[in-house]
């Protein structure tokens, strides 16, 4: 079971994929960078988690397509 933060991060990752497709990780990285510039490290951590979710999703999809 996921906590609210994890659930929201996964929803955001899903939305990014629907909205930006293959460019979703780039968009998330830009948002994380903007958060760092503003010294909003909590928001940066959230965007980094979204990047991890996007990377995990891509790894799972590429592994599934091999078989």
N, C-alpha and C positions, 0 to 999 in steps of 0.2 A: 504494500500500500504506500502511496506517495503522500508527502505532506503538501500543503498548499503551494509552497514555493516551487517544488518540483513539478507539480501539475501545471502551474502557470508557465513554467519554462518550456515544458513539452508542448503546451498549446501554442505558445509563441513560435516555437520551432516549426510546428505543423503549418501555422499561418505563413511563415516566411517561405517555406517550400512551395505552398500554393501560390503565393504572390510573386516570388522571385525565381523559383525553380533552382537551377544550378548556381545562381548568383546569391542564394540565401546565406551561405557562410561569409561571403564578402560583406554583405549588408550588416550581419551580426558583428563582424570584426570592426567595421567602421563605428558602429554604435558603442562597442566596448572602448574603442580608442577615444571617442568623444567623452565618455564617462570618466576616463582617466584624466583627460585634459581638465575636466571640471572638478577633479578630485572627489568624485562620487564613487567610492570604491565598492559600495554595496551594489550599485547598479552595474558596475563593471563585472563584479562576480556573477551577477545574473546573466549578463551577456556571454561571459566565458562559459557558463554552464550550458547555455543555448548552443554555443559553438560545439561543445562536447557532444551534445545530443545530435546535432546535425552530422558530425563526423561519425558517430556510432551508427546512425541510420544509413549513411552512405556505405560503411563497411559491411553492414548486414545485407544491404541490397546487392553489393557486388559479389559477396560470398554466395548468396542465393542464386545469382544469375550464372555462376560457374557450373551449377549442377542441374 
